[in-house]
Amino acid sequence: MESSYLIGGIIMAMCATYATRVIPFIWFRTREPSPLIKYIELNMPVMIMVILVFYALKDVKWEIYPYGLAEIIGVSVAIGLHVKFKNALLSIFIATLVYMVLIQKIL
């Protein structure tokens, strides 16, 4: 394969990816968002938190030591941080860090 063919393919993929990111902003920049979009924007962090909690707890062996202790602590930290600071990124990051430390080093 020629290198110009590969470079052309990479440039075309780059342009297509960039266009799909930019066009919606250009298209909708003067329009007021719909109530549905506003609702999703307002509630998306909580939705993501709920999905992460269910994902984290789906394979927990509650009857085997450590009885899901790391998961319970991780979820509790996430909930506590989110209630206190209202910052989804902070609560997800810190809770994930706490959970990883617990399962790798402590439990």
Helices and strands as residue ranges (DSSP letters): H 3-28, H 35-57, H 69-85, H 88-101, I 102-106
